[in-house]
Amino acid sequence: MQKNDIRDKGYTIKDLPKSERPREKLLAHGPDALSNAELLAVIIRTGTGSETAIEVSTRLLGMDNRGIRHLMDASINDLTKIKGIGECKAAQIIAAIELGRRIKRIGYYDKVRVTSPEIVAEVLMDEMSSLYKEHFRTVILDTKNQIICIENISIGTLNASIVHPRDVFKAAIKNNGNSVILVHNHPSGDTTPSVEDINITKRLVEGGNLMGIKVLDHLIVGNGTYLSMKEKNLM
């Protein structure tokens, strides 16, 4: 049977030899043996009437020149733009990515004591410098300036994130934080703070003083670099 004949009748993963089916391949050889598209195919499970799950996954990875890295900040709306990815499959992908992110963070900064902005930058630089949208995070510290946790506060657009003081301090209170360090990225790579960055920082400092939760610094992460607003006397 010719390939076109198979495709006309609805080509599926089951038409592949068992050794080439992503799930069977993973079970037999482990996840390292699978390509990025094959790993995604295991998550989404099915394709469309004319494409296998691997082909849908390949198109998904090709929607951005960063490949798999663009999935780190993709939204449900972003993913469902791809034919064959509905809300259910998009939710599965986002859940898998978030689990991986949380596993990576377990113990990574446990008991790390922050004595300089460079320490926070080392923890978050690799991940945040590659994000396509602005992410705003709060590093929550205990009375010894040790990191308790890092909370995602908001995800914005290409050049702006929307932050409400209520969300920042709610996270700190929930985790029994004594102080916080604010961090957000500039997808452009330029760490120069905007007027909005300066204004929201001052607003959060004032809010923290009222609540007894000190805002120690606000870092802006760029392309492999960062700026400390505290060091620049901008807060």
Secondary structure as the mmCIF struct_conf table of DSSP 4:
data_model
#
loop_
_struct_conf.conf_type_id
_struct_conf.id
_struct_conf.beg_label_comp_id
_struct_conf.beg_label_asym_id
_struct_conf.beg_label_seq_id
_struct_conf.end_label_comp_id
_struct_conf.end_label_asym_id
_struct_conf.end_label_seq_id
HELX_RH_AL_P HELX_RH_AL_P1 LYS A 3 ASP A 8
TURN_TY1_P TURN_TY1_P1 LYS A 9 LYS A 9
HELX_RH_3T_P HELX_RH_3T_P1 ILE A 13 ASP A 15
BEND BEND1 LEU A 16 LEU A 16
HELX_RH_3T_P HELX_RH_3T_P2 LYS A 18 GLU A 20
BEND BEND2 ARG A 21 ARG A 21
HELX_RH_AL_P HELX_RH_AL_P2 PRO A 22 HIS A 29
HELX_RH_3T_P HELX_RH_3T_P3 PRO A 31 ALA A 33
BEND BEND3 LEU A 34 LEU A 34
HELX_RH_AL_P HELX_RH_AL_P3 ASN A 36 ILE A 44
BEND BEND4 GLY A 49 GLU A 51
HELX_RH_AL_P HELX_RH_AL_P4 ALA A 53 LEU A 61
TURN_TY1_P TURN_TY1_P2 GLY A 62 MET A 63
BEND BEND5 ASP A 64 ASP A 64
TURN_TY1_P TURN_TY1_P3 ASN A 65 ARG A 66
HELX_RH_3T_P HELX_RH_3T_P4 GLY A 67 ASP A 73
HELX_RH_AL_P HELX_RH_AL_P5 ILE A 76 LEU A 79
TURN_TY1_P TURN_TY1_P4 THR A 80 LYS A 81
BEND BEND6 ILE A 82 ILE A 82
TURN_TY1_P TURN_TY1_P5 LYS A 83 GLY A 84
HELX_RH_AL_P HELX_RH_AL_P6 GLU A 87 ARG A 105
TURN_TY1_P TURN_TY1_P6 ILE A 106 TYR A 108
BEND BEND7 TYR A 109 TYR A 109
TURN_TY1_P TURN_TY1_P7 ASP A 110 LYS A 111
STRN STRN1 ARG A 113 ARG A 113
BEND BEND8 THR A 115 SER A 116
HELX_RH_AL_P HELX_RH_AL_P7 PRO A 117 MET A 128
TURN_TY1_P TURN_TY1_P8 SER A 129 SER A 130
BEND BEND9 TYR A 132 LYS A 133
STRN STRN2 HIS A 135 LEU A 141
TURN_TY1_P TURN_TY1_P9 THR A 143 LYS A 144
BEND BEND10 ASN A 145 ASN A 145
STRN STRN3 GLN A 146 GLN A 146
STRN STRN4 ILE A 147 ILE A 155
BEND BEND11 LEU A 158 ASN A 159
HELX_RH_AL_P HELX_RH_AL_P8 PRO A 165 LYS A 174
TURN_TY1_P TURN_TY1_P10 ASN A 175 ASN A 176
BEND BEND12 ASN A 178 ASN A 178
STRN STRN5 SER A 179 ASN A 185
TURN_TY1_P TURN_TY1_P11 PRO A 187 SER A 188
BEND BEND13 GLY A 189 GLY A 189
HELX_LH_PP_P HELX_LH_PP_P1 THR A 192 SER A 194
HELX_RH_AL_P HELX_RH_AL_P9 VAL A 195 MET A 211
TURN_TY1_P TURN_TY1_P12 GLY A 212 GLY A 212
STRN STRN6 LYS A 214 VAL A 221
BEND BEND14 ASN A 223 GLY A 224
STRN STRN7 TYR A 226 SER A 228
TURN_TY1_P TURN_TY1_P13 MET A 229 ASN A 233
#
